[in-house]
Amino acid sequence: MTQHDMTCAIALSRTCCYGIPGAAALYRKAGSASAVMALGSAVRDIMPDASDRLAALPATAAGLMETACREAEFAARGGIDVIDICDARYPERLRQCPDPPLVLFRKGQADLNSLRMVAVVGTRRCTPYGRDLIHRFVQRLRQISPDTVVVSGLAYGVDICAHNEALDNGMRTVAVLAHGLDCIYPPRHRPTAVRMVEHGALVTEYCSHTNADKVNFVRRNRIVAGMCDATVIVESAAHGGGLITTALARDYGRHVFAFPGPVGAEYSTGCNNLIRDGAARLITSADDMAAAMGWHVDSQLRKARQEGIERDLFPTLSPDEQRVAEALRQHGDMRANALSAHTGIAAGQLTALLFAMEMKGVVRTLAGSTVHLVG
């Protein structure tokens, strides 16, 4: 991305911060931020059904270019990556959602397209029961699938507990913030945020000097849900932000899991209701989630790699395996998430397929969750 493209992207993102339907589609159709800006008043030439707000997007964003230039300079000074929706670093899972942000700001090096990403959410008033659940969940998840990235929102309670457990277990973790990267909210979580820059990332759609307003927390929940394969809710009252995140995850077609709690316990009511209504799958451990997602094959694959995989010179492939191989043959190396989207094979099923194909010596998983067709 050129400096001009970056500035245009930031200006457009500020214009669309509270949602303009069709903005992401226009961005993708134009191909870059500068191409959108170059449309001027001709948006309807490429999107005839554009709303008045969408048609005015380039003109509105043009008035923010000076502010966007200062934001780009702030990002450069702070070692912050500006990732727009056409960037290969942009989370593919989020890009597939109907309301993705045009730009994400990232401080840290975590791959937002890691093969496994799970959101852990819940109440800000986490009880000892909830903290124990998170401790055992993350500890066991590290044994089953150590490359999994734990995503949450750096808030009090479940969020900060999930981040700290991930860090303490040597796992990467990503916090999605409801404000700009010029500050940390709440301030007492700064030490964890500093650790995350080294062992994960801080991510936001908001420019600097954006306050942590209530509406921003609601909007950031769509990023938490959209970035991940699954959302796990640990504890929740009858109403709360964690329930908003799980509802978004369901809308996006993602897996939702909930830990049950004692009947009548205030901060188990939300989870129990989700399970009762069939809106979340009951789990009691990371093993339950991993089995449902097909992630249990990770440990089997590591063992097979250690023992050595003998390639089958004439492997027999199932129809789905043939579909995966053909996609890789046509498009070359692909990230697992893109491969899932291209073939229409669900992420959990694809994990098992890739394991079987690697055992046959047909594919190999490279750095960055990229799948390579052997031979």
VOPAGU-2260 file (C-alpha; in pm, 1 decimal, decimal comma):
REM VOPAGU-2260
SITE   aa  ch    i         X         Y         Z
SITE  MET   A    0       0,0       0,0       0,0
SITE  THR   A    1     142,0     340,1     -97,8
SITE  GLN   A    2     138,0     634,6     142,6
SITE  HIS   A    3    -139,0     795,2     -64,2
SITE  ASP   A    4    -341,8     474,0     -57,6
SITE  MET   A    5    -297,5     454,8     319,3
SITE  THR   A    6    -414,2     813,1     367,8
SITE  CYS   A    7    -715,7     756,8     142,3
SITE  ALA   A    8    -801,2     435,7     328,4
SITE  ILE   A    9    -794,8     612,3     664,8
SITE  ALA   A   10   -1010,5     898,0     532,4
SITE  LEU   A   11   -1266,3     652,2     395,6
SITE  SER   A   12   -1266,8     452,4     718,5
SITE  ARG   A   13   -1337,7     764,5     923,0
SITE  THR   A   14   -1626,6     850,2     693,0
SITE  CYS   A   15   -1769,3     497,7     730,5
SITE  CYS   A   16   -1692,5     452,8    1099,5
SITE  TYR   A   17   -2056,5     411,1    1197,1
SITE  GLY   A   18   -2158,0     217,4     890,5
SITE  ILE   A   19   -2247,8     296,6     532,6
SITE  PRO   A   20   -2409,5      -8,8     369,6
SITE  GLY   A   21   -2224,0    -111,3      55,8
SITE  ALA   A   22   -1899,0      71,2     143,1
SITE  ALA   A   23   -1696,2    -249,5     164,7
SITE  ALA   A   24   -1843,3    -375,0    -163,8
SITE  LEU   A   25   -1757,1     -44,8    -334,5
SITE  TYR   A   26   -1403,0     -60,3    -195,3
SITE  ARG   A   27   -1353,0    -413,2    -325,7
SITE  LYS   A   28   -1506,6    -329,8    -662,2
SITE  ALA   A   29   -1284,7     -24,3    -707,6
SITE  GLY   A   30    -979,6    -221,0    -596,1
SITE  SER   A   31    -810,7      34,4    -370,2
SITE  ALA   A   32    -876,7     336,3    -151,7
SITE  SER   A   33    -725,8     578,1    -401,1
SITE  ALA   A   34    -946,1     428,9    -675,1
SITE  VAL   A   35   -1255,0     495,9    -462,1
SITE  MET   A   36   -1144,6     854,0    -405,7
SITE  ALA   A   37   -1078,5     896,9    -777,5
SITE  LEU   A   38   -1442,4     813,3    -851,9
SITE  GLY   A   39   -1550,0    1150,6    -720,5
SITE  SER   A   40   -1917,5    1189,6    -805,6
SITE  ALA   A   41   -1916,2     885,2   -1036,8
SITE  VAL   A   42   -1977,7     612,5    -776,8
SITE  ARG   A   43   -2298,2     507,6    -951,9
SITE  ASP   A   44   -2099,3     436,5   -1267,1
SITE  ILE   A   45   -1972,5     117,9   -1101,2
SITE  MET   A   46   -2252,9      74,4    -843,8
SITE  PRO   A   47   -2577,2     196,6   -1003,8
SITE  ASP   A   48   -2784,5     114,0    -694,6
SITE  ALA   A   49   -2561,4     307,4    -452,0
SITE  SER   A   50   -2745,3     501,2    -182,6
SITE  ASP   A   51   -2705,2     877,9    -161,1
SITE  ARG   A   52   -2466,7     836,1     134,9
SITE  LEU   A   53   -2256,3     583,5     -52,5
SITE  ALA   A   54   -2253,6     794,4    -368,2
SITE  ALA   A   55   -2123,1    1088,4    -163,7
SITE  LEU   A   56   -1852,8     881,9       7,1
SITE  PRO   A   57   -1551,1    1005,0    -198,6
SITE  ALA   A   58   -1652,1    1368,7    -159,8
SITE  THR   A   59   -1710,0    1332,2     213,2
SITE  ALA   A   60   -1378,9    1150,3     263,1
SITE  ALA   A   61   -1192,1    1416,5      64,2
SITE  GLY   A   62   -1262,2    1661,3     345,8
SITE  LEU   A   63   -1083,9    1430,5     589,7
SITE  MET   A   64    -760,3    1381,7     397,0
SITE  GLU   A   65    -559,3    1623,3     611,2
SITE  THR   A   66    -674,9    1450,8     929,9
SITE  ALA   A   67    -604,0    1112,6     771,1
SITE  CYS   A   68    -251,6    1224,0     680,5
SITE  ARG   A   69    -182,5    1307,6    1046,6
SITE  GLU   A   70    -322,1     966,2    1148,8
SITE  ALA   A   71     -93,2     790,9     899,9
SITE  GLU   A   72     202,5     976,8    1048,3
SITE  PHE   A   73      93,6     877,4    1399,9
SITE  ALA   A   74      74,2     513,3    1290,2
SITE  ALA   A   75     420,6     527,4    1135,4
SITE  ARG   A   76     572,8     677,3    1450,9
SITE  GLY   A   77     402,4     419,7    1673,5
SITE  GLY   A   78     487,8     109,9    1471,4
SITE  ILE   A   79     119,1      59,4    1390,9
SITE  ASP   A   80      17,8    -132,4    1079,4
SITE  VAL   A   81    -263,7      16,1     870,6
SITE  ILE   A   82    -442,2    -278,5     708,7
SITE  ASP   A   83    -720,4    -208,6     463,4
SITE  ILE   A   84    -982,8    -453,6     342,2
SITE  CYS   A   85    -791,5    -531,2      21,4
SITE  ASP   A   86    -468,2    -608,7     209,1
SITE  ALA   A   87    -358,3    -974,4     231,0
SITE  ARG   A   88    -298,9    -918,7     604,2
SITE  TYR   A   89    -665,2    -831,0     661,6
SITE  PRO   A   90    -847,0   -1112,2     847,6
SITE  GLU   A   91   -1016,0   -1322,7     579,8
SITE  ARG   A   92   -1287,1   -1442,7     816,3
SITE  LEU   A   93   -1385,7   -1082,4     892,0
SITE  ARG   A   94   -1372,0    -987,2     525,3
SITE  GLN   A   95   -1644,8   -1244,5     458,3
SITE  CYS   A   96   -1883,5   -1074,4     702,5
SITE  PRO   A   97   -2149,8    -831,2     577,1
SITE  ASP   A   98   -2022,5    -534,0     781,0
SITE  PRO   A   99   -1639,6    -544,6     794,9
SITE  PRO   A  100   -1445,3    -228,3     881,4
SITE  LEU   A  101   -1262,3     -78,4     584,7
SITE  VAL   A  102    -941,5     -42,0     785,3
SITE  LEU   A  103    -786,8    -207,1    1089,4
SITE  PHE   A  104    -500,6     -63,6    1291,5
SITE  ARG   A  105    -270,8    -331,7    1437,9
SITE  LYS   A  106       9,0    -296,1    1691,5
SITE  GLY   A  107     191,7    -626,1    1726,1
SITE  GLN   A  108     275,7    -910,4    1493,6
SITE  ALA   A  109      -0,5   -1166,5    1543,1
SITE  ASP   A  110    -122,4   -1317,5    1217,4
SITE  LEU   A  111    -488,8   -1219,5    1189,4
SITE  ASN   A  112    -531,0   -1511,2     948,4
SITE  SER   A  113    -397,8   -1778,8    1180,5
SITE  LEU   A  114    -534,5   -2123,9    1113,5
SITE  ARG   A  115    -722,7   -2135,2    1445,5
SITE  MET   A  116    -876,9   -1835,9    1619,2
SITE  VAL   A  117   -1120,4   -1851,3    1909,5
SITE  ALA   A  118   -1296,2   -1568,2    2091,8
SITE  VAL   A  119   -1338,8   -1598,4    2467,6
SITE  VAL   A  120   -1601,3   -1358,2    2601,6
SITE  GLY   A  121   -1830,3   -1305,5    2898,8
SITE  THR   A  122   -1911,3   -1091,3    3197,6
SITE  ARG   A  123   -1692,9    -816,0    3339,3
SITE  ARG   A  124   -1775,6    -954,2    3683,7
SITE  CYS   A  125   -1605,1   -1287,8    3642,7
SITE  THR   A  126   -1642,6   -1513,6    3946,9
SITE  PRO   A  127   -1384,0   -1759,5    4082,3
SITE  TYR   A  128   -1581,9   -2030,8    3900,5
SITE  GLY   A  129   -1538,8   -1845,9    3571,0
SITE  ARG   A  130   -1169,8   -1778,5    3626,7
SITE  ASP   A  131   -1112,2   -2147,1    3696,8
SITE  LEU   A  132   -1297,8   -2242,0    3376,7
SITE  ILE   A  133   -1081,6   -2005,6    3171,3
SITE  HIS   A  134    -762,1   -2131,7    3334,6
SITE  ARG   A  135    -842,3   -2494,5    3257,8
SITE  PHE   A  136    -979,9   -2416,8    2909,7
SITE  VAL   A  137    -670,3   -2226,2    2791,6
SITE  GLN   A  138    -427,0   -2463,9    2956,8
SITE  ARG   A  139    -584,9   -2762,6    2785,5
SITE  LEU   A  140    -626,9   -2576,5    2453,1
SITE  ARG   A  141    -251,6   -2519,3    2451,0
SITE  GLN   A  142    -197,8   -2895,0    2476,6
SITE  ILE   A  143    -447,6   -2973,7    2200,9
SITE  SER   A  144    -382,6   -2687,4    1958,2
SITE  PRO   A  145     -97,5   -2460,7    2075,1
SITE  ASP   A  146    -106,8   -2241,5    1764,4
SITE  THR   A  147    -461,5   -2124,1    1838,4
SITE  VAL   A  148    -495,9   -1746,9    1883,0
SITE  VAL   A  149    -717,3   -1633,5    2172,7
SITE  VAL   A  150    -919,8   -1320,5    2091,6
SITE  SER   A  151   -1105,4   -1096,9    2335,4
SITE  GLY   A  152   -1163,3    -730,5    2420,5
SITE  LEU   A  153    -921,2    -639,2    2704,8
SITE  ALA   A  154   -1215,8    -550,8    2931,1
SITE  TYR   A  155   -1249,0    -641,2    3296,8
SITE  GLY   A  156   -1351,9    -991,8    3394,2
SITE  VAL   A  157   -1352,1   -1270,5    3137,5
SITE  ASP   A  158   -1161,4   -1070,8    2872,2
SITE  ILE   A  159    -852,2    -986,2    3073,5
SITE  CYS   A  160    -850,1   -1329,2    3234,0
SITE  ALA   A  161    -848,3   -1494,6    2888,5
SITE  HIS   A  162    -565,3   -1270,5    2764,0
SITE  ASN   A  163    -350,2   -1331,0    3070,4
SITE  GLU   A  164    -405,9   -1706,3    3063,9
SITE  ALA   A  165    -305,9   -1717,1    2696,8
SITE  LEU   A  166       9,5   -1518,0    2764,1
SITE  ASP   A  167      98,6   -1726,6    3068,8
SITE  ASN   A  168      61,1   -2042,3    2860,7
SITE  GLY   A  169     279,8   -1914,5    2577,4
SITE  MET   A  170      -9,4   -1866,4    2334,7
SITE  ARG   A  171     -71,9   -1568,3    2111,8
SITE  THR   A  172    -362,6   -1342,8    2198,3
SITE  VAL   A  173    -531,8   -1048,6    2025,4
SITE  ALA   A  174    -730,6    -770,7    2191,4
SITE  VAL   A  175    -989,3    -582,3    1985,5
SITE  LEU   A  176   -1019,2    -232,3    2129,6
SITE  ALA   A  177   -1309,5      12,9    2133,8
SITE  HIS   A  178   -1083,3     318,0    2097,5
SITE  GLY   A  179    -767,8     434,5    1923,5
SITE  LEU   A  180    -419,4     298,5    1986,9
SITE  ASP   A  181    -300,1     618,2    2154,0
SITE  CYS   A  182    -437,1     492,8    2486,0
SITE  ILE   A  183    -537,0     177,1    2671,8
SITE  TYR   A  184    -873,6     134,4    2839,8
SITE  PRO   A  185    -902,4      42,5    3115,5
SITE  PRO   A  186    -561,1     189,6    3211,3
SITE  ARG   A  187    -491,3     -83,0    3466,3
SITE  HIS   A  188    -471,6    -336,5    3182,9
SITE  ARG   A  189    -175,2    -160,3    3022,0
SITE  PRO   A  190      81,0    -418,0    3148,7
SITE  THR   A  191    -113,0    -694,5    2974,8
SITE  ALA   A  192    -143,7    -482,1    2659,5
SITE  VAL   A  193     233,5    -429,5    2656,5
SITE  ARG   A  194     289,2    -805,0    2678,1
SITE  MET   A  195      39,9    -857,2    2396,4
SITE  VAL   A  196     230,9    -632,0    2158,1
SITE  GLU   A  197     520,3    -877,1    2193,2
SITE  HIS   A  198     312,2   -1196,0    2193,4
SITE  GLY   A  199       3,0   -1109,2    1992,8
SITE  ALA   A  200    -153,4    -782,0    1888,0
SITE  LEU   A  201    -381,3    -492,7    1972,8
SITE  VAL   A  202    -636,6    -427,7    1697,7
SITE  THR   A  203    -891,5    -152,3    1643,0
SITE  GLU   A  204   -1090,9      11,7    1366,6
SITE  TYR   A  205   -1074,5     348,0    1545,8
SITE  CYS   A  206    -830,1     631,0    1486,6
SITE  SER   A  207    -634,7     793,4    1768,8
SITE  HIS   A  208    -820,1    1030,7    2002,7
SITE  THR   A  209   -1134,4     818,9    1976,3
SITE  ASN   A  210   -1297,3     783,0    2317,0
SITE  ALA   A  211   -1400,9     447,5    2457,1
SITE  ASP   A  212   -1770,9     530,2    2418,0
SITE  LYS   A  213   -2037,0     270,9    2490,4
SITE  VAL   A  214   -2142,5     238,2    2126,0
SITE  ASN   A  215   -1783,8     159,2    2028,1
SITE  PHE   A  216   -1778,0    -144,0    2256,8
SITE  VAL   A  217   -2092,0    -277,2    2089,3
SITE  ARG   A  218   -1944,4    -223,2    1742,4
SITE  ARG   A  219   -1610,7    -381,4    1827,3
SITE  ASN   A  220   -1793,8    -701,9    1923,1
SITE  ARG   A  221   -1860,6    -768,9    1553,4
SITE  ILE   A  222   -1483,2    -772,3    1493,7
SITE  VAL   A  223   -1425,0   -1012,8    1782,1
SITE  ALA   A  224   -1691,3   -1248,8    1645,5
SITE  GLY   A  225   -1600,1   -1198,7    1280,1
SITE  MET   A  226   -1227,7   -1267,9    1320,8
SITE  CYS   A  227   -1280,5   -1607,1    1480,5
SITE  ASP   A  228   -1385,1   -1959,7    1390,5
SITE  ALA   A  229   -1567,1   -1995,7    1720,0
SITE  THR   A  230   -1683,9   -1790,9    2017,1
SITE  VAL   A  231   -1677,7   -1934,0    2369,1
SITE  ILE   A  232   -1884,7   -1760,2    2636,0
SITE  VAL   A  233   -1772,2   -1840,7    2987,7
SITE  GLU   A  234   -2005,3   -1649,9    3220,2
SITE  SER   A  235   -2283,2   -1401,2    3147,8
SITE  ALA   A  236   -2579,2   -1247,5    3320,6
SITE  ALA   A  237   -2916,8   -1250,0    3142,9
SITE  HIS   A  238   -2802,5    -944,4    2944,3
SITE  GLY   A  239   -2450,2    -840,5    2851,7
SITE  GLY   A  240   -2190,3    -771,0    2586,3
SITE  GLY   A  241   -2088,8   -1136,1    2563,2
SITE  LEU   A  242   -2439,2   -1223,9    2447,8
SITE  ILE   A  243   -2415,9    -957,7    2176,5
SITE  THR   A  244   -2091,9   -1116,2    2054,6
SITE  THR   A  245   -2242,9   -1465,5    2047,5
SITE  ALA   A  246   -2547,1   -1336,6    1856,3
SITE  LEU   A  247   -2316,1   -1179,9    1598,4
SITE  ALA   A  248   -2114,5   -1501,0    1572,5
SITE  ARG   A  249   -2432,4   -1695,9    1498,8
SITE  ASP   A  250   -2534,9   -1438,4    1237,3
SITE  TYR   A  251   -2195,5   -1486,9    1072,0
SITE  GLY   A  252   -2239,9   -1863,7    1067,6
SITE  ARG   A  253   -1967,6   -1925,6    1326,0
SITE  HIS   A  254   -1967,7   -2182,4    1606,1
SITE  VAL   A  255   -2084,6   -2072,7    1950,9
SITE  PHE   A  256   -2001,9   -2264,5    2269,8
SITE  ALA   A  257   -2106,4   -2196,2    2627,9
SITE  PHE   A  258   -1997,0   -2324,1    2966,2
SITE  PRO   A  259   -2297,1   -2407,7    3186,6
SITE  GLY   A  260   -2324,7   -2285,8    3543,2
SITE  PRO   A  261   -2535,3   -2340,7    3853,4
SITE  VAL   A  262   -2907,7   -2285,8    3805,2
SITE  GLY   A  263   -3001,2   -1949,8    3954,2
SITE  ALA   A  264   -2644,4   -1814,8    3961,8
SITE  GLU   A  265   -2657,1   -1457,6    3828,1
SITE  TYR   A  266   -2355,4   -1483,8    3601,2
SITE  SER   A  267   -2447,3   -1823,7    3461,4
SITE  THR   A  268   -2799,6   -1727,9    3353,4
SITE  GLY   A  269   -2696,3   -1600,1    3009,8
SITE  CYS   A  270   -2493,1   -1910,9    2928,7
SITE  ASN   A  271   -2761,2   -2148,0    3055,1
SITE  ASN   A  272   -3024,2   -1966,5    2848,6
SITE  LEU   A  273   -2812,2   -1994,7    2532,6
SITE  ILE   A  274   -2772,6   -2367,6    2588,2
SITE  ARG   A  275   -3142,4   -2411,5    2670,6
SITE  ASP   A  276   -3248,1   -2226,7    2354,5
SITE  GLY   A  277   -3007,8   -2416,3    2129,9
SITE  ALA   A  278   -2813,0   -2097,0    2055,0
SITE  ALA   A  279   -2487,1   -2239,5    2191,3
SITE  ARG   A  280   -2337,5   -2581,6    2226,6
SITE  LEU   A  281   -2263,9   -2693,4    2581,8
SITE  ILE   A  282   -1899,2   -2757,9    2657,3
SITE  THR   A  283   -1723,7   -2853,4    2979,0
SITE  SER   A  284   -1366,7   -2840,1    2849,5
SITE  ALA   A  285   -1142,6   -2740,9    2559,3
SITE  ASP   A  286   -1162,2   -3103,3    2444,9
SITE  ASP   A  287   -1535,2   -3062,2    2378,2
SITE  MET   A  288   -1478,6   -2756,2    2161,6
SITE  ALA   A  289   -1178,4   -2906,2    1980,3
SITE  ALA   A  290   -1373,6   -3222,1    1896,5
SITE  ALA   A  291   -1664,7   -3018,0    1759,1
SITE  MET   A  292   -1427,3   -2802,5    1552,5
SITE  GLY   A  293   -1206,9   -3088,5    1433,4
SITE  TRP   A  294    -904,3   -2935,2    1605,9
SITE  HIS   A  295    -816,3   -3252,0    1794,0
SITE  VAL   A  296    -622,1   -3365,6    1486,9
SITE  ASP   A  297    -346,1   -3113,7    1564,5
SITE  SER   A  298    -182,5   -3335,7    1825,0
SITE  GLN   A  299    -214,3   -3638,9    1597,2
SITE  LEU   A  300     -52,0   -3448,6    1313,7
SITE  ARG   A  301     235,8   -3329,7    1530,8
SITE  LYS   A  302     298,9   -3687,8    1637,8
SITE  ALA   A  303     286,9   -3807,9    1276,8
SITE  ARG   A  304     533,5   -3536,9    1174,8
SITE  GLN   A  305     771,3   -3637,5    1452,7
SITE  GLU   A  306     755,6   -4001,6    1348,2
SITE  GLY   A  307     781,3   -3911,4     981,2
SITE  ILE   A  308     512,6   -3921,9     715,7
SITE  GLU   A  309     568,5   -4169,8     437,3
SITE  ARG   A  310     416,3   -4036,7     121,3
SITE  ASP   A  311     172,5   -4256,7     -66,7
SITE  LEU   A  312     283,6   -4246,6    -430,1
SITE  PHE   A  313     -67,8   -4322,3    -553,8
SITE  PRO   A  314    -301,8   -4175,4    -291,1
SITE  THR   A  315    -676,0   -4226,8    -318,2
SITE  LEU   A  316    -857,8   -3899,0    -256,0
SITE  SER   A  317   -1217,4   -3852,8    -148,7
SITE  PRO   A  318   -1435,0   -3611,3    -351,3
SITE  ASP   A  319   -1378,2   -3334,5     -93,6
SITE  GLU   A  320   -1003,7   -3399,4     -92,0
SITE  GLN   A  321   -1003,9   -3382,2    -471,1
SITE  ARG   A  322   -1185,8   -3047,8    -448,4
SITE  VAL   A  323    -917,5   -2912,9    -214,7
SITE  ALA   A  324    -636,4   -3041,9    -436,5
SITE  GLU   A  325    -795,9   -2890,6    -746,3
SITE  ALA   A  326    -832,2   -2551,7    -577,2
SITE  LEU   A  327    -464,4   -2556,1    -481,0
SITE  ARG   A  328    -369,4   -2671,8    -829,9
SITE  GLN   A  329    -557,0   -2378,6    -987,2
SITE  HIS   A  330    -468,8   -2102,7    -741,3
SITE  GLY   A  331    -140,2   -2212,6    -587,5
SITE  ASP   A  332     -67,4   -2191,4    -215,9
SITE  MET   A  333    -367,4   -2069,0     -17,5
SITE  ARG   A  334    -437,8   -1984,7     343,5
SITE  ALA   A  335    -666,0   -2238,1     505,9
SITE  ASN   A  336    -939,3   -1979,4     557,4
SITE  ALA   A  337    -933,6   -1875,0     192,4
SITE  LEU   A  338    -932,2   -2242,1      93,5
SITE  SER   A  339   -1239,7   -2298,4     309,9
SITE  ALA   A  340   -1418,5   -2005,3     147,4
SITE  HIS   A  341   -1317,2   -2112,8    -203,4
SITE  THR   A  342   -1420,4   -2477,9    -168,6
SITE  GLY   A  343   -1723,3   -2422,2      54,3
SITE  ILE   A  344   -1588,6   -2675,5     305,0
SITE  ALA   A  345   -1643,5   -2572,1     668,2
SITE  ALA   A  346   -1331,3   -2489,7     867,9
SITE  GLY   A  347   -1371,7   -2781,2    1108,6
SITE  GLN   A  348   -1420,6   -3031,4     827,4
SITE  LEU   A  349   -1133,4   -2880,1     628,8
SITE  THR   A  350    -898,3   -2928,8     923,6
SITE  ALA   A  351    -966,8   -3301,2     924,2
SITE  LEU   A  352    -933,3   -3318,6     544,2
SITE  LEU   A  353    -597,9   -3140,7     545,1
SITE  PHE   A  354    -474,0   -3371,8     817,7
SITE  ALA   A  355    -570,7   -3676,4     609,6
SITE  MET   A  356    -416,1   -3523,3     297,4
SITE  GLU   A  357     -92,2   -3442,4     479,9
SITE  MET   A  358     -76,4   -3798,3     608,3
SITE  LYS   A  359    -105,3   -3909,3     244,9
SITE  GLY   A  360     172,5   -3670,5     148,6
SITE  VAL   A  361     -55,1   -3468,1     -79,6
SITE  VAL   A  362     -34,4   -3131,0      98,3
SITE  ARG   A  363     194,7   -2956,7     342,4
SITE  THR   A  364     109,6   -2671,7     581,5
SITE  LEU   A  365     358,8   -2387,1     562,2
SITE  ALA   A  366     420,1   -2084,9     786,7
SITE  GLY   A  367     124,2   -1851,2     826,7
SITE  SER   A  368    -133,7   -2131,0     791,6
SITE  THR   A  369     -66,6   -2155,3     417,3
SITE  VAL   A  370    -147,6   -2487,1     246,2
SITE  HIS   A  371      86,6   -2612,7     -26,9
SITE  LEU   A  372       8,7   -2887,6    -277,8
SITE  VAL   A  373     299,2   -3131,8    -291,1
SITE  GLY   A  374     424,2   -3236,7    -632,3
